[in-house]
Amino acid sequence: MSTHEVTNQPPPLHGYDVAADAALVEGVAREGASWYLEDLHRLGVRAGGEEAQRWGVQANENEPVLTTHDRYGNRIDEVEFHPAWHQLMDVAVSEGLADPWSGRPGAHVARAAGFFTWSQVEGGHGCPISMTSAVIPALRVQPDLAAVYEPLLRSRTYDPGLRIPQSKSGLLAGMGMTEKQGGSDVRANTTKAVREGDTWRLTGHKWFTSAPMCDLFLVLAQAPGGLSCFLVPRVLPDGTRNTFRIQRLKDKLGNRSNASSEPEFDNTVAWLVGEEGRGVRTIIEMVSMTRLDCVIGSATLMRQATAQALHHARHRSAFGGLLVDKPLMQNVLADLALESEAATTLMLRLAGAVDRDEAAFKRLAVAVGKYWVTKRAPNVAAEALECLGGNGYVEESGMPRLYREAPLNSVWEGSGNVNALDVLRAMAREPECVEAFFAEVELADDARITAAVSDLQKDLAEADEVTARRLVERLAMTLQASLLIRHAPPTVSDAFVATRLEGDWGSAFGTLPRGLDLRAIIDRATPQGAGSA
């Protein structure tokens, strides 16, 4: 007689198409990138495969290692990554996830969908991919530098290793803004820039610079004319190493596969990007795009966490039946699915706004979305983990990795307070942004939206720092409600509006009111494919 027989455990969620997600597929077509769907599903099958998922685990278990000196004592400042990291990066680059700049209609939507799909394998490697994509609009401010580097940054060839940038077949880019004494207050930066002929020399430090193995960085430093933006390559045109001393790698809560560092500059060679004294205005072009990627990244995590919870509940029995058939569990799963679909729909709409150059709408909506979607990710991850019970608290389930990753995007590229203040600033200085935002919301011809807009507009005149977070939260949920009313099935939109907009909702997930078609919401969100049955 066997003493150990495994029963009532769900099969691994692999062998499925990660992109077979109704909210994703419908949104991609709606936002103008239906031409990408075949490639998206191909990438989705790869992301749902056992090999790719193994890479994600290996990249996190085998963290990057910093080597400051070679065996002879020469300073090299190199970061070594596990082969799985390079596999993840190679797929991301070769699939064009760092290059939405072709000008093809829907290119940013297609890239957002691909980034969303492939990052469900592993979130950490998305950081250098995001920064490489986002550097392009900032670099274009300096056409001579863009002419040299843009073709290589947009390359679909992953070519790791520190060499002369122009000798490589593909480049990666990073960003260095924050310092110990200032954090998000970059105008408090003390790194100095001194002109030397056609170049500049930087001296100072940065406090949180991710992906230090990148080929080049945009960096803020104080020039005589004020805070300015500079291009800093790791290797100079003559083949010598630029001074980029990596003092240490950060020991982070999550995002373990990605190296984040503290670099020091000492007479480091740099090139000015944009006008002297206009560094924030220059680099904000990059920040705007990485903030959008924070929205995409959090929506990605929410989708994967929800998919894991749904998959578990469809296979695990308790108290006489499958968990997915239990009314209370249905309430939790449907609530998670609503939050995930709202985030996915919003991130695709924001990507579409970039494609169509809807500058006024994008200016406010990205800040609103960045604040709210990144705030929701930790709650979704925690609730989804609990759906797996004790199994979810065990590392092998993958849920703890999602849980540790979840707070990241609300911190990166400006914390919640920074984004809330940015919303206030946009509303005060750029009234056309408010007009564009509400014009979008009011496209939903629905009395519930009309009432919500009326309430919001009353509060706008009294908006201040004390009420900023609550205001931004309501702006975000009203925009999500409008999008779902227009584009999602009524079972989804009615449940979202009844809870998020009209307030018939508790403080935790699983508090949806009676009368909603919970099973229809669950079925729409359930991952589809061979490994999910």
VEXZAMI-244909 format. One line per 10 residues: number of its first residue (from 1); their letters; for each residue x, y, z of C-alpha. Coordinates in nm, 4 decimals. Example, Ala and Ser with C-alpha at 12.3 -4.5 7.8 and 13.67 -1.06 7.14 Angstrom:
<sites>
1 = AS = 1.2300,-0.4500,0.7800 ~ 1.3670,-0.1060,0.7140
</sites>
This chain:
<sites>
1 = MSTHEVTNQP = 0.0000,0.0000,0.0000 ~ 0.1328,0.3412,-0.0996 ~ 0.1941,0.5804,0.1911 ~ 0.2155,0.8890,-0.0281 ~ -0.0241,0.9586,-0.3107 ~ -0.0704,1.3154,-0.4379 ~ -0.4337,1.4032,-0.5036 ~ -0.6429,1.7180,-0.5253 ~ -0.3530,1.9367,-0.6380 ~ -0.3880,2.1532,-0.9512
11 = PPLHGYDVAA = -0.1547,2.0867,-1.2431 ~ 0.1073,2.3526,-1.3189 ~ -0.0258,2.6426,-1.5213 ~ 0.1886,2.6009,-1.8292 ~ 0.1370,2.4859,-2.1839 ~ -0.1145,2.7641,-2.2451 ~ -0.1362,3.0900,-2.4390 ~ -0.0808,3.3773,-2.1953 ~ -0.2220,3.6174,-2.4561 ~ -0.5512,3.4251,-2.4791
21 = DAALVEGVAR = -0.7039,3.6877,-2.2530 ~ -1.0315,3.8430,-2.3720 ~ -0.9649,4.1856,-2.2226 ~ -0.6194,4.1945,-2.3843 ~ -0.7160,4.0661,-2.7290 ~ -1.0244,4.2870,-2.7569 ~ -0.8275,4.5909,-2.6441 ~ -0.5432,4.5331,-2.8892 ~ -0.7887,4.5199,-3.1794 ~ -0.9890,4.8171,-3.0524
31 = EGASWYLEDL = -0.6816,5.0360,-3.0074 ~ -0.5561,4.9795,-3.3610 ~ -0.3087,4.6900,-3.3429 ~ -0.5064,4.3929,-3.4734 ~ -0.2174,4.3365,-3.7172 ~ -0.0108,4.2215,-3.4176 ~ -0.2468,3.9537,-3.2866 ~ -0.0823,3.6594,-3.4640 ~ 0.2594,3.7509,-3.3221 ~ 0.1040,3.8216,-2.9837
41 = HRLGVRAGGE = -0.0429,3.4726,-2.9595 ~ 0.2849,3.3193,-3.0732 ~ 0.4594,3.5080,-2.7927 ~ 0.1800,3.4098,-2.5541 ~ 0.2361,3.0406,-2.6225 ~ 0.6061,3.0862,-2.5540 ~ 0.5360,3.2778,-2.2323 ~ 0.3024,3.0017,-2.1191 ~ 0.5579,2.7308,-2.1887 ~ 0.7452,2.5344,-1.9277
51 = EAQRWGVQAN = 1.0864,2.6471,-2.0555 ~ 1.0135,3.0195,-2.0265 ~ 0.8637,2.9786,-1.6818 ~ 1.1744,2.7923,-1.5728 ~ 1.3849,3.0864,-1.6942 ~ 1.1821,3.3199,-1.4742 ~ 1.2440,3.1076,-1.1661 ~ 1.6143,3.0646,-1.2414 ~ 1.6730,3.4353,-1.3037 ~ 1.5308,3.5153,-0.9603
61 = ENEPVLTTHD = 1.7008,3.2350,-0.7724 ~ 2.0409,3.3198,-0.9265 ~ 2.0700,3.6910,-0.8645 ~ 2.3124,3.9206,-1.0478 ~ 2.6644,3.9441,-0.9046 ~ 2.8799,4.2571,-0.9049 ~ 3.2529,4.2315,-0.9806 ~ 3.4251,4.5624,-0.9191 ~ 3.7815,4.4569,-1.0109 ~ 3.9451,4.1950,-1.2275
71 = RYGNRIDEVE = 4.2081,3.9537,-1.0929 ~ 4.4846,4.2068,-1.1581 ~ 4.3209,4.4880,-0.9640 ~ 4.1828,4.6806,-1.2604 ~ 3.8442,4.8442,-1.2046 ~ 3.5863,4.6813,-1.4345 ~ 3.2477,4.7327,-1.2593 ~ 3.0696,4.4495,-1.4344 ~ 2.7506,4.2671,-1.3378 ~ 2.7181,3.8986,-1.4178
81 = FHPAWHQLMD = 2.3751,3.7490,-1.4850 ~ 2.2503,3.3914,-1.4954 ~ 2.1976,3.2493,-1.8478 ~ 1.8217,3.2484,-1.7843 ~ 1.8278,3.6288,-1.7581 ~ 1.9951,3.6502,-2.0970 ~ 1.7341,3.4170,-2.2444 ~ 1.4548,3.6399,-2.1174 ~ 1.6281,3.9503,-2.2488 ~ 1.6980,3.7931,-2.5862
91 = VAVSEGLADP = 1.3308,3.7119,-2.6395 ~ 1.2198,4.0589,-2.5266 ~ 1.4614,4.2393,-2.7580 ~ 1.4082,4.0109,-3.0565 ~ 1.0309,4.0507,-3.0224 ~ 1.0642,4.4283,-3.0481 ~ 0.9511,4.5013,-2.6914 ~ 1.2081,4.7809,-2.6679 ~ 1.1037,4.9409,-2.9961 ~ 0.7544,5.0871,-3.0423
101 = WSGRPGAHVA = 0.8986,5.3759,-3.2481 ~ 0.8393,5.2521,-3.6031 ~ 0.5563,5.4984,-3.6585 ~ 0.3232,5.2185,-3.7636 ~ -0.0332,5.2824,-3.6406 ~ -0.0871,5.0815,-3.3233 ~ 0.2845,5.0225,-3.2628 ~ 0.2741,5.1341,-2.8995 ~ -0.0369,4.9262,-2.8350 ~ 0.1288,4.6219,-2.9913
111 = RAAGFFTWSQ = 0.4396,4.6736,-2.7833 ~ 0.2331,4.7211,-2.4656 ~ 0.0497,4.3957,-2.5333 ~ 0.3734,4.2087,-2.5982 ~ 0.5374,4.3572,-2.2901 ~ 0.2281,4.2617,-2.0856 ~ 0.2388,3.9055,-2.2181 ~ 0.6098,3.8303,-2.1926 ~ 0.6555,4.0029,-1.8550 ~ 0.4133,3.7558,-1.6983
121 = VEGGHGCPIS = 0.7060,3.5143,-1.7153 ~ 0.9262,3.7442,-1.5048 ~ 0.8971,4.1113,-1.4164 ~ 1.2555,4.2097,-1.3371 ~ 1.3992,4.1924,-1.6879 ~ 1.1352,4.4397,-1.8029 ~ 1.3284,4.7270,-1.6429 ~ 1.6109,4.7593,-1.8992 ~ 1.3645,4.6843,-2.1794 ~ 1.1419,4.9665,-2.0564
131 = MTSAVIPALR = 1.4242,5.2173,-2.0219 ~ 1.5694,5.1317,-2.3621 ~ 1.2310,5.1939,-2.5203 ~ 1.1700,5.5125,-2.3237 ~ 1.5058,5.6770,-2.3940 ~ 1.4240,5.7378,-2.7611 ~ 1.1962,6.0472,-2.7289 ~ 1.4401,6.2132,-2.4887 ~ 1.7395,6.1360,-2.7081 ~ 1.5631,6.2822,-3.0102
141 = VQPDLAAVYE = 1.5926,6.6215,-2.8431 ~ 1.9600,6.5982,-2.9472 ~ 1.9440,6.4927,-3.3149 ~ 2.3189,6.4355,-3.3575 ~ 2.3244,6.1848,-3.0703 ~ 1.9968,6.0258,-3.1812 ~ 2.1423,5.9672,-3.5281 ~ 2.4260,5.7654,-3.3750 ~ 2.2448,5.5673,-3.1086 ~ 1.8777,5.5334,-3.2041
151 = PLLRSRTYDP = 1.9234,5.2647,-3.4716 ~ 2.1172,5.0495,-3.2238 ~ 1.8720,5.1103,-2.9393 ~ 1.5891,5.0040,-3.1689 ~ 1.7741,4.6952,-3.2894 ~ 1.6158,4.3538,-3.2417 ~ 1.9517,4.1966,-3.1628 ~ 2.0404,4.1393,-2.7992 ~ 2.4140,4.1993,-2.7713 ~ 2.5252,4.2010,-2.4053
161 = GLRIPQSKSG = 2.8712,4.3004,-2.2855 ~ 3.0579,4.6290,-2.2437 ~ 3.2140,4.7314,-2.5732 ~ 3.2292,5.0441,-2.7889 ~ 2.8593,5.1189,-2.8493 ~ 2.8997,5.1814,-3.2225 ~ 3.0687,4.8411,-3.2597 ~ 2.7702,4.6500,-3.1217 ~ 2.4641,4.5189,-3.3021 ~ 2.2237,4.6350,-3.0339
171 = LLAGMGMTEK = 2.2277,4.8614,-2.7297 ~ 2.0478,4.8925,-2.3961 ~ 1.9892,5.2194,-2.2114 ~ 1.9335,5.3197,-1.8498 ~ 1.8635,5.6316,-1.6466 ~ 2.0318,5.7996,-1.3482 ~ 1.8236,6.0631,-1.1725 ~ 1.7946,6.0169,-0.7960 ~ 2.0599,6.0857,-0.5334 ~ 2.0890,6.0131,-0.1608
181 = QGGSDVRANT = 1.9929,6.3575,-0.0437 ~ 1.7055,6.4195,-0.2817 ~ 1.5268,6.1109,-0.4091 ~ 1.2371,6.2338,-0.6222 ~ 1.3426,6.5930,-0.5522 ~ 1.5933,6.5865,-0.8369 ~ 1.6534,6.9616,-0.8202 ~ 1.8419,6.8881,-0.4972 ~ 2.0957,6.6855,-0.6985 ~ 2.4602,6.7698,-0.6349
191 = TKAVREGDTW = 2.6326,6.5819,-0.9181 ~ 2.8287,6.8495,-1.1050 ~ 2.8944,6.8890,-1.4762 ~ 3.1875,7.0861,-1.6145 ~ 3.2350,7.1504,-1.9822 ~ 3.5532,7.0288,-2.1515 ~ 3.5583,7.1038,-2.5223 ~ 3.2786,6.9176,-2.6983 ~ 3.2092,6.6988,-2.3963 ~ 3.1317,6.7406,-2.0276
201 = RLTGHKWFTS = 3.2812,6.5854,-1.7158 ~ 3.0529,6.4637,-1.4357 ~ 3.1459,6.4203,-1.0699 ~ 2.9031,6.2855,-0.8125 ~ 2.6867,5.9872,-0.7323 ~ 2.3473,5.8352,-0.8022 ~ 2.1458,5.6485,-0.5433 ~ 1.9239,5.4152,-0.7457 ~ 2.0309,5.3310,-1.0990 ~ 1.8906,5.0062,-1.2279
211 = APMCDLFLVL = 2.0393,4.7840,-1.4964 ~ 2.3967,4.9160,-1.4648 ~ 2.5122,4.6718,-1.7350 ~ 2.3402,4.8925,-1.9961 ~ 2.5524,5.0537,-2.2655 ~ 2.4522,5.4129,-2.1992 ~ 2.2540,5.6232,-1.9535 ~ 2.0680,5.9516,-1.9412 ~ 2.1857,6.1305,-1.6274 ~ 2.0905,6.4547,-1.4524
221 = AQAPGGLSCF = 2.3695,6.6804,-1.3258 ~ 2.4157,7.0426,-1.2224 ~ 2.5809,7.2458,-1.4990 ~ 2.6620,7.6165,-1.4676 ~ 2.3318,7.6919,-1.6394 ~ 2.1309,7.4677,-1.4082 ~ 2.0169,7.1068,-1.3888 ~ 2.0881,6.9446,-1.7243 ~ 2.0558,6.6073,-1.8968 ~ 2.3609,6.4157,-2.0183
231 = LVPRVLPDGT = 2.4338,6.0996,-2.2126 ~ 2.6874,5.8777,-2.0323 ~ 2.8220,5.5710,-2.2188 ~ 2.9860,5.2896,-2.0230 ~ 3.2552,5.2551,-2.2915 ~ 3.4044,5.5534,-2.4744 ~ 3.4604,5.5712,-2.8520 ~ 3.8302,5.4884,-2.8092 ~ 3.7443,5.1651,-2.6264 ~ 3.8372,5.2788,-2.2751
241 = RNTFRIQRLK = 3.5981,5.2314,-1.9847 ~ 3.4200,5.5479,-1.8791 ~ 3.4337,5.6074,-1.5038 ~ 3.1181,5.4406,-1.3753 ~ 3.2070,5.2953,-1.0372 ~ 2.9350,5.0627,-0.9105 ~ 2.9633,5.0905,-0.5335 ~ 2.7142,4.8139,-0.4607 ~ 2.3974,4.6442,-0.5822 ~ 2.0771,4.7121,-0.3925
251 = DKLGNRSNAS = 1.9362,4.4329,-0.1755 ~ 1.5722,4.4774,-0.2769 ~ 1.2419,4.3403,-0.1510 ~ 1.1616,4.1956,-0.4922 ~ 1.2726,4.2478,-0.8509 ~ 1.5637,4.0239,-0.7571 ~ 1.6655,3.9240,-1.1080 ~ 1.7301,4.2871,-1.1992 ~ 2.0461,4.4623,-1.0795 ~ 1.9940,4.8043,-0.9213
261 = SEPEFDNTVA = 2.3029,4.9960,-0.8251 ~ 2.4732,5.3000,-0.6763 ~ 2.7150,5.4356,-0.9387 ~ 2.9741,5.7035,-0.8740 ~ 3.1041,5.9457,-1.1384 ~ 3.4567,6.0870,-1.1208 ~ 3.5493,6.3028,-1.4177 ~ 3.3096,6.0871,-1.6181 ~ 3.2762,6.1783,-1.9856 ~ 2.9274,6.2846,-2.0940
271 = WLVGEEGRGV = 2.7451,6.4590,-2.3787 ~ 2.4774,6.7234,-2.3232 ~ 2.1257,6.6226,-2.4305 ~ 1.8963,6.9180,-2.4923 ~ 1.9518,7.2669,-2.3569 ~ 2.1694,7.3398,-2.0586 ~ 1.9498,7.4061,-1.7556 ~ 1.6523,7.2212,-1.9088 ~ 1.7435,6.8746,-1.7904 ~ 1.4150,6.7918,-1.6210
281 = RTIIEMVSMT = 1.2165,6.8967,-1.9267 ~ 1.4417,6.6762,-2.1422 ~ 1.4442,6.3636,-1.9291 ~ 1.0717,6.3915,-1.8501 ~ 1.0125,6.2623,-2.2031 ~ 1.1740,5.9391,-2.0880 ~ 0.9973,5.9414,-1.7515 ~ 0.6579,5.9795,-1.9166 ~ 0.7138,5.6567,-2.1079 ~ 0.8546,5.4635,-1.8127
291 = RLDCVIGSAT = 0.5549,5.5732,-1.6045 ~ 0.3304,5.4202,-1.8679 ~ 0.5365,5.1039,-1.8382 ~ 0.4746,5.1081,-1.4634 ~ 0.1025,5.0922,-1.5425 ~ 0.1628,4.8095,-1.7900 ~ 0.3879,4.6257,-1.5444 ~ 0.1349,4.6402,-1.2622 ~ -0.1481,4.5339,-1.4932 ~ 0.0762,4.2449,-1.5997
301 = LMRQATAQAL = 0.1325,4.1314,-1.2429 ~ -0.2362,4.1610,-1.1590 ~ -0.3280,3.9474,-1.4582 ~ -0.0775,3.6741,-1.3740 ~ -0.1804,3.6689,-1.0059 ~ -0.5479,3.6474,-1.1022 ~ -0.4787,3.3764,-1.3592 ~ -0.2992,3.1667,-1.0981 ~ -0.5873,3.2069,-0.8511 ~ -0.8467,3.1149,-1.1143
311 = HHARHRSAFG = -0.6467,2.8135,-1.2276 ~ -0.6074,2.6875,-0.8715 ~ -0.9766,2.7280,-0.7932 ~ -1.0801,2.5345,-1.1039 ~ -0.8804,2.2287,-0.9945 ~ -0.8841,2.2306,-0.6150 ~ -1.1727,2.0707,-0.4251 ~ -1.2746,2.1549,-0.0699 ~ -1.5847,2.0984,0.1406 ~ -1.7489,1.8760,-0.1173
321 = GLLVDKPLMQ = -1.6804,2.0582,-0.4420 ~ -1.4457,2.2655,-0.6565 ~ -1.3422,2.5967,-0.5069 ~ -1.4540,2.7786,-0.8198 ~ -1.8103,2.6607,-0.7546 ~ -1.8213,2.7986,-0.3997 ~ -2.0211,3.1265,-0.3837 ~ -1.7782,3.3050,-0.1543 ~ -1.4752,3.2050,-0.3594 ~ -1.6601,3.3098,-0.6730
331 = NVLADLALES = -1.7042,3.6518,-0.5163 ~ -1.3301,3.6822,-0.4516 ~ -1.2283,3.5563,-0.7953 ~ -1.4774,3.7782,-0.9792 ~ -1.3600,4.0807,-0.7818 ~ -0.9985,4.0085,-0.8740 ~ -1.0977,3.9608,-1.2372 ~ -1.2737,4.2981,-1.2429 ~ -0.9676,4.4752,-1.1071 ~ -0.7416,4.3013,-1.3563
341 = EAATTLMLRL = -0.9591,4.3758,-1.6584 ~ -0.9963,4.7411,-1.5587 ~ -0.6164,4.7735,-1.5361 ~ -0.5596,4.5961,-1.8688 ~ -0.8187,4.8083,-2.0479 ~ -0.6737,5.1304,-1.9087 ~ -0.3131,5.0474,-1.9974 ~ -0.4100,4.9690,-2.3574 ~ -0.6061,5.2941,-2.3828 ~ -0.3007,5.4860,-2.2573
351 = AGAVDRDEAA = -0.0782,5.3113,-2.5120 ~ -0.3299,5.4024,-2.7804 ~ -0.3087,5.7653,-2.6709 ~ 0.0675,5.7549,-2.7319 ~ 0.0136,5.6101,-3.0795 ~ -0.2387,5.8798,-3.1669 ~ -0.0386,6.1571,-2.9981 ~ -0.3287,6.2562,-2.7730 ~ -0.0969,6.4784,-2.5721 ~ -0.3542,6.6507,-2.3503
361 = FKRLAVAVGK = -0.5337,6.3309,-2.2508 ~ -0.2099,6.1395,-2.2054 ~ -0.0572,6.4084,-1.9825 ~ -0.3211,6.3652,-1.7115 ~ -0.4352,6.0082,-1.7712 ~ -0.0877,5.8523,-1.7458 ~ -0.0272,6.0201,-1.4083 ~ -0.3715,5.9132,-1.2855 ~ -0.3218,5.5581,-1.4108 ~ 0.0299,5.5359,-1.2730
371 = YWVTKRAPNV = -0.0959,5.6326,-0.9271 ~ -0.3961,5.4019,-0.9124 ~ -0.3051,5.0854,-1.1029 ~ 0.0293,5.0531,-0.9256 ~ -0.1481,5.0974,-0.5919 ~ -0.3902,4.8155,-0.6681 ~ -0.1261,4.5562,-0.7623 ~ -0.0154,4.4676,-0.4044 ~ -0.3772,4.4158,-0.2968 ~ -0.4458,4.1890,-0.5921
381 = AAEALECLGG = -0.1261,3.9900,-0.5346 ~ -0.2071,3.9384,-0.1651 ~ -0.5655,3.8254,-0.2298 ~ -0.4661,3.5970,-0.5161 ~ -0.1974,3.4393,-0.2994 ~ -0.4582,3.3690,-0.0320 ~ -0.6769,3.1916,-0.2877 ~ -0.4089,2.9218,-0.2962 ~ -0.4131,2.8916,0.0818 ~ -0.0922,2.7648,0.2385
391 = NGYVEESGMP = 0.0284,2.6575,-0.1052 ~ 0.0335,3.0214,-0.2069 ~ 0.2658,3.1122,0.0790 ~ 0.5269,2.8651,-0.0423 ~ 0.7962,2.9866,-0.2811 ~ 0.7412,2.7005,-0.5261 ~ 0.3970,2.8354,-0.6113 ~ 0.5489,3.1543,-0.7550 ~ 0.2995,3.3675,-0.5615 ~ 0.5529,3.5059,-0.3089
401 = RLYREAPLNS = 0.7625,3.6327,-0.5998 ~ 0.4594,3.8156,-0.7402 ~ 0.3789,3.9512,-0.3946 ~ 0.7296,4.0912,-0.3448 ~ 0.7288,4.2423,-0.6920 ~ 0.3881,4.4054,-0.6505 ~ 0.4827,4.7298,-0.4640 ~ 0.7644,4.8126,-0.7045 ~ 0.5879,5.0203,-0.9681 ~ 0.4185,5.2448,-0.7142
411 = VWEGSGNVNA = 0.7671,5.3447,-0.5939 ~ 0.9578,5.3648,-0.9233 ~ 0.9263,5.6727,-1.1438 ~ 0.7702,5.8745,-0.8636 ~ 0.5881,5.7453,-0.5573 ~ 0.2157,5.7830,-0.5052 ~ 0.2525,6.1291,-0.3560 ~ 0.4726,6.2474,-0.6437 ~ 0.2159,6.1310,-0.8986 ~ -0.0766,6.2770,-0.7054
421 = LDVLRAMARE = 0.1022,6.6118,-0.6930 ~ 0.1763,6.5813,-1.0641 ~ -0.1964,6.5426,-1.1284 ~ -0.2665,6.8599,-0.9290 ~ 0.0049,7.0440,-1.1204 ~ -0.1316,6.9318,-1.4574 ~ -0.4847,7.0365,-1.3659 ~ -0.3685,7.3791,-1.2456 ~ -0.1296,7.4622,-1.5298 ~ -0.2749,7.2759,-1.8259
431 = PECVEAFFAE = -0.6551,7.3066,-1.8246 ~ -0.6711,7.1425,-2.1665 ~ -0.5651,6.8190,-1.9939 ~ -0.8714,6.8292,-1.7704 ~ -1.0948,6.8976,-2.0696 ~ -0.9460,6.6058,-2.2632 ~ -0.9738,6.3727,-1.9652 ~ -1.3426,6.4431,-1.9060 ~ -1.4169,6.4368,-2.2787 ~ -1.2851,6.0807,-2.2792
441 = VELADDARIT = -1.4821,5.9812,-1.9704 ~ -1.8050,6.1286,-2.1064 ~ -1.7860,5.9157,-2.4206 ~ -1.9757,5.6643,-2.2081 ~ -2.3341,5.7809,-2.2487 ~ -2.4456,5.6535,-1.9113 ~ -2.6292,5.8201,-1.6244 ~ -2.3897,5.6675,-1.3724 ~ -2.0932,5.8305,-1.5443 ~ -2.2791,6.1608,-1.5671
451 = AAVSDLQKDL = -2.3388,6.1547,-1.1925 ~ -1.9781,6.0632,-1.1178 ~ -1.8448,6.3407,-1.3409 ~ -2.0748,6.5932,-1.1759 ~ -1.9432,6.4983,-0.8328 ~ -1.5825,6.5084,-0.9492 ~ -1.6125,6.8501,-1.1091 ~ -1.7462,6.9937,-0.7852 ~ -1.4324,6.8734,-0.6095 ~ -1.1831,6.9986,-0.8659
461 = AEADEVTARR = -1.2090,7.3609,-0.7570 ~ -1.1185,7.2653,-0.3993 ~ -0.8436,7.0174,-0.4862 ~ -0.5341,7.0478,-0.2704 ~ -0.2560,6.8300,-0.1329 ~ -0.4669,6.7044,0.1553 ~ -0.7337,6.5618,-0.0758 ~ -0.5098,6.4812,-0.3732 ~ -0.4925,6.1055,-0.3287 ~ -0.8666,6.0654,-0.2918
471 = LVERLAMTLQ = -0.9272,6.2834,-0.5960 ~ -0.6832,6.0895,-0.8147 ~ -0.8336,5.7604,-0.6993 ~ -1.1802,5.8757,-0.8090 ~ -1.0489,6.0095,-1.1393 ~ -0.8903,5.6714,-1.2103 ~ -1.1942,5.4620,-1.1256 ~ -1.4252,5.6918,-1.3208 ~ -1.2038,5.6598,-1.6279 ~ -1.1877,5.2818,-1.5871
481 = ASLLIRHAPP = -1.5659,5.2667,-1.5439 ~ -1.6184,5.4663,-1.8625 ~ -1.3853,5.2392,-2.0589 ~ -1.5527,4.9234,-1.9314 ~ -1.9033,5.0544,-1.9994 ~ -1.8016,5.1216,-2.3589 ~ -1.5918,4.8147,-2.4242 ~ -1.6550,4.5282,-2.1804 ~ -1.9597,4.3007,-2.1494 ~ -2.2329,4.4439,-1.9227
491 = TVSDAFVATR = -2.1658,4.1673,-1.6699 ~ -1.8208,4.3172,-1.6179 ~ -1.9001,4.6865,-1.6454 ~ -2.2117,4.6714,-1.4267 ~ -2.0225,4.4926,-1.1509 ~ -1.7336,4.7404,-1.1701 ~ -1.9622,5.0449,-1.1640 ~ -2.1768,4.9093,-0.8832 ~ -1.8719,4.8670,-0.6615 ~ -1.5933,5.1050,-0.7604
501 = LEGDWGSAFG = -1.8105,5.3944,-0.8777 ~ -2.1304,5.3715,-0.6756 ~ -1.9691,5.2451,-0.3582 ~ -2.1533,4.9189,-0.2898 ~ -1.8210,4.7528,-0.2109 ~ -1.6369,4.6452,0.1015 ~ -1.2801,4.7083,0.2075 ~ -1.1435,4.3753,0.0807 ~ -1.1813,4.1737,-0.2368 ~ -1.4758,3.9348,-0.2317
511 = TLPRGLDLRA = -1.7350,4.1879,-0.1164 ~ -1.9339,4.2243,-0.4392 ~ -2.3093,4.2666,-0.3818 ~ -2.5787,4.0151,-0.4680 ~ -2.7321,4.0020,-0.8120 ~ -2.4154,3.9991,-1.0230 ~ -2.3290,3.7245,-1.2704 ~ -2.0082,3.6203,-1.0967 ~ -1.9602,3.3049,-1.3013 ~ -1.9669,3.4972,-1.6293
521 = IIDRATPQGA = -1.6991,3.7338,-1.4987 ~ -1.4860,3.4388,-1.3871 ~ -1.5256,3.2478,-1.7141 ~ -1.4203,3.5548,-1.9148 ~ -1.0997,3.5904,-1.7123 ~ -1.0024,3.2229,-1.6825 ~ -0.6757,3.1375,-1.8647 ~ -0.7414,2.9289,-2.1718 ~ -0.5315,2.6518,-2.3238 ~ -0.4060,2.2994,-2.2833
531 = GSA = -0.2357,2.3504,-1.9503 ~ -0.5277,2.5329,-1.7938 ~ -0.7917,2.2649,-1.8377
</sites>
